Amino acid sequence: MHAHSLCLVSFFSKYSQYYNKSLIQLHYAHAKNISAEEIARKVSEPAQPDSLSIVILIICTIIIFENLLVLMAVWRNSNLHSAMYVFIGNLAFSDLLAGSAYIANIFLSGSQTYKMFPVQWFIREGTAFIALAASVFSLLAIAIERYIAITKLKVYGHEKTSRMFLLIGTCWVTSILLGGLPILGWNCIFDLGDCSTVLPLYSKKYIVFVVTVFSLILLSILILYVRIYLIVRSSHHDTNTNTQSYSLLKTVTIVLGVFIVCWLPAFTILLLDSSCSIQVCTILNKAKIFFGIATLNSALNPLIYTLRSKDMRKEFLRLLCCWGVLQSGRPSERCLIPLHLSSSQEQCSNKQEQQTTPIIKDSTTCV
């Protein structure tokens, strides 16, 4: 009982530090190996984004626009209401959240960091971690859905819908829990020796745990796709189905590969952070560059869908026409009306349709 009481006192004592402004400066001085005078100078500096921050802001603006297009396309076109496209919409939503979180992170960084309460800092960083976790779990959900769809001979509609919502719900609940662990108590307050250099209020153990979880999930996704590929290769019953499955598999594999390429440098920095001090590993001071590369992932996913999906390409063109980006003469309010016709039956305008390539006129739901 006495030990239990001590744990409660320790927990509430740690929570009370969430509103201690000086704690941020203490942790940054220790983690970044800078003096109190340097911190005071940084606090007095005007909040001006550097050139890298401006580039990231531009990328994030593109991320938000692109992923809004994906969500609008999936919502408007009934041809894109299949389970696979709903999962792609879920991935787009996580990328949209990531872009928004990165923008908020930039505006609340620099001198603004030292003026924050720890609870605000945890929310700032936790939102970015939640978005990253949601992207990883969305990729896993897509892999699970593809594997079940290919291995099951018959799936009833209600069963497929229930599975889809279960996977998406699990994706977000798990992401929120994983990203919220530091604010719930798994942080390095009262333990400066366990503090990360890149994220000075995060425990090194927590960062290693998160990177390990993400790595295991990506390995699981890779195994599932290898299994799917082997099943598709060994099946000779339906050539058309096999072609579509292979095309779909190729797209999600590209998405997975792009994710790994973009995030591998950031994951490497985080692992290096857990085992090396800033005095020895000076590259930790450049962590912002590697996280900037990681933001490209959320911008590239919609481009992959556009290049690989003919229906998505046509829906994107239709939305751009409605919004006046392409000349069509169509009223902008039409953008908000869902399409229930086949994508091949709805045209942006006669003029625009004549200018598009034959690929745009073809209708296929293969991603």
N, C-alpha and C positions, 0 to 999 in steps of 0.2 A: 504493500500500500504506500509506504514511504517513497519507494522508487517511482511509483506511478505518479505521485504528487510532484516529485522533482521534474519528471518529464513534462507534466502540464505547465509547471512554472517556467521551465526552459522554453517551451513552445510559445507561450504568451509573451514572454520576455523578448523572444526573437521577433514576434509579430509587432510588438510595440516599436521596434526599430525601423519598421517600414515607413514611418513618418518622421524619421530623423534625417534631415537634409545633409548634415555633415558626414553621414555614413558613405554617401556616394563619393565624396572627395577623398575620404580615408581609403576606400577600396581602390580607387583609381591611382592614388599616389603609390600604394603598395604594388598593385599589379603592373602598372606602367613604369615603375621605378622613376617617378618624378617628384620633385620637391613641392612643398606647400606654396612656395613663391611662384613656381611655374603654374600651379593650378589657379592661384589667385589671378595671374596674368591671363590665363585662358578664360576665366569667368568674366573678366572685364572686356574681353575682345568682343566686337560686334559679331552677331550671328550671320556669317556670310558663307554660303556653300562654295567649296572649291570646285575646280574644273571637273574632277572625277564625280563629285556629287551631282553636278549639272548634267553630265552624261547619263548617270543612273536615273535622274529625274526624267530625262527625255525617254529613256528605255521604259520606265515605269508607266509613263503616259501612254506609250504605244501598247504596253501590256494590257492596260485597262481598256483601251479602245478595241483591241483585237479580241479579247475574251468576252467583252460585251457583245461583239458581233457573233461569236460562237453561241452564246446563250440565247441571243435573239433568233439566230438561225434555227437552233434546235426547237425553240418554243413555237416559232411561226409555221414551220413546215411539217405537216403530218408525216411526210416520208422520213423525217428524222426523229420520230418518236419511239423508235425501237430501243431496246434495253442498252445496246452498245452506245448509241448516241446520247442517251441519258447519262451514262457513265462518263462520256466525253464532256458533256455539259457540267458534270460534277467536278471533273478535273479543271475545266475552264473556270469554274467558280473559285476553286482553290488558288488558281493562278491569278485571278482578279483580286482575291484577298491578299495574295503575296505582293502584287504591285502596289496596292493601297498601303500595306504595312511598310513596304520599303520607303514609300514617299513620306509617311509619317515619321519613320525612323530617321530619315535625312534631316527633316525640319526640326526634329527634337534632339539632334546630335550636336557635336561641337561644344560650344560654351553652354548651350541649353542643358546638356547632360548634367553638369555640375549644379544646376539649379533645381533639379528634379528631386522628388521624394523617391525612396527606393520602390514603393509600390507602383509608382508611375513608370519607373525603369523596368520593372518586371512585366508590366502590361505591354510596354513598347517592344521588348525583346520577345515576350511570350507569344504575341500575335504573329510575329514572323516565324517562330518555331511551329505554331499551330498550322500556318499556311504551308510550310514545308512538309510537316507530317501529313497533312491532308493530301498533298500531291503524291507522296510516296504511297499512302494507303489507297488512293484512287487508282494508281497504277496496279496495285495488288488486287483491288476489287475487279478491275478490268480483266486481269489475267485469270482470276477465279471464275468470272462469268464466262469467259471464252472457253476455259477448260471444261466447265460443266456443260455448256451448250454443245460442245463437240462430242463429249463422251456419253451424254444422255441421248438415248434414242428418241424419247418422247417427253416433252415438257409441256404441261398444261399452262394456259395463260395466267391463271391466278397464282400458280406456283412460281412462275418466272417473275411476276410483278412483286410478289412477297419477298423473293430472294433479292431482287434489285434494291428494294427499299431497306431490307435488312443489311445488305452490304454497305449501302451509302450511309445509313444511320450509324453503323458500327465504325465506319471510316471517320466520321466527324466526332463521335463520342470519344474514341481512342485518341484522336489528334488533340482534342481539347484537354484531355487528361494528361497526355504526354507533354504538351506545351505548358500546362499549368502546374506541373510538379514543383518548379522553383518557387512560385508565389505561395504554394501550399506548404512550403517548408524545406524542400530539398535545395538549399542554397548554402553559401559559405559565410553567412553572417555569424560572427563569433569564432570564425576559423579562417583567418587570412591566408594561412599556408595552403589551404585547399582551393583558393580562388583562381579562376581562369584569368589569363592575361588578356585575351580577346574580349571576354565578357566578364568583367571583374566582380560581379555579384553572383555569378554562377559557379557551382561546385565543379571541379574538374571531373569528379566521379560521375556527375550527372551528364556532362558533355560526352564522356566516353560511353556511357550507357545509351544515350540517344544515337550516337554515330553507329554503335554496335547494332542497335535495333534496326536502324535504316539499312545497314549493310546486309543483315540477315533477311530483311524483307526483299531487298533487291535480288539477293541470291535465290530466294524462293520464287520470285517472279521469273527469273531466268530459267529455273528448273521447269516451271509450268509451261513456259513457251517452248522449251526443247521438247517436252512431252507432247504439246499440241502439234508441233511441227512433225514429229514422228508419226502421230496418229493420222494427220492429213496426208503425209507421204504414203502411208501404208493402205489408205482407203482408195478403192477404185470404183466405188458404186455410183457416184454422182460427180461427173467431171466439172459441171458448172458450180456445184457447191464447194468442191475442192478448190477451184480457182478463186471463188469469193473468200473462202476461209484463208487461203494462202495470202491473198491481197490484204485482208484484215490483219493477219498475223504480221505481215511485213510492216504495216503502218505502226502497230503498237510496239514492235521491236525497234523501229526508228525512234519512237517517242522515248522508250526506255534507254536506248543508246545515247540520245541527246541529253537526257537527264543525268546519266552517269558522267558524261564528258563535262557538262557544265558544273556539276556539284562535286566532282572528285577533288579539285584543288581546294575547295572550301572544307570538305571533310578532312583532307590531309592536314590543313592548317589547324583544325580543331583537335585532331589527334596529336599533332606536334605540340600544341598548346598544353596538353595534359601531361606532357613528359619533359618539357624543356622551358627554362626560364627565358625572359625577354633579354637578359644580358648575354645569353649564349645564342639564342635563336632570334636574331634581330628582324628576321623576315616576318615575325608576328606583328611588327609595326605596320606591315603592308597588308594586313588581313582584309582591309576594306576593298582592295583590288580584287581579291579572290571571291569575295561575296558579290562584288559587282559582276564578275563573270557568271556567277550562279544565277543572277537575276535574268540573264539572257534566256534561261530555260523556259521561263513563263512567257517570253515573247515568241519563242520558236515553235511551241506546241501548236498554236492556231495556224501558223504557216504550214506546218506538216499536214494538218487536216485539210487545208485548202488545196495543197498540191496533190493530195492522195484521194480526196473525195469529190466526185463530180457534183453530187447533190449539194454538198457544202459550198463548193465554188459558185454554183448557180445562185444559192441563197445569199451568199455574200454579195454577189453582183447586184441582186435584187435590192438588198438593204442599202447598198451604196447609191443605187439609182434613187431610191426613195428619199435618202438624206441629202440628195443634191450633189454628191461627190462625183457621180457620173451623170451626164445630161440625159434626161428621159422625159421630163415634163409631167412626171407622176406626182400627185399631191403627197406631202410628207406624212399626213395622217394615216396613209395606207401602210406605213411601216409598223404600226401597232396592231394591225389586223392579222390574226393567225391564218395561215393558208391551209385549207383542207383538201385542196386539189393536188393532183400529182405535180411534182416539180416541173415536169415536161409540159404541163398544160398552162402554167402561169408564166407570163413573159414580162420583162421589165418595160419594154416598149418595142414597137416594130423596128424603129431605127436602131436601138441598142442591140436587138436580137440579130439584125442583119450584120452587125459589126463583130459579133462574137464568133469564136472559132467553133467548128463542129463538136469539139469536146464539150462545150457548154450546153449544147443541145441534147446530148446523150443523157439518159437518166440511169443512174445506178446508185445503190445504197452501200456499195462496197467501200469501206474506208481505205 
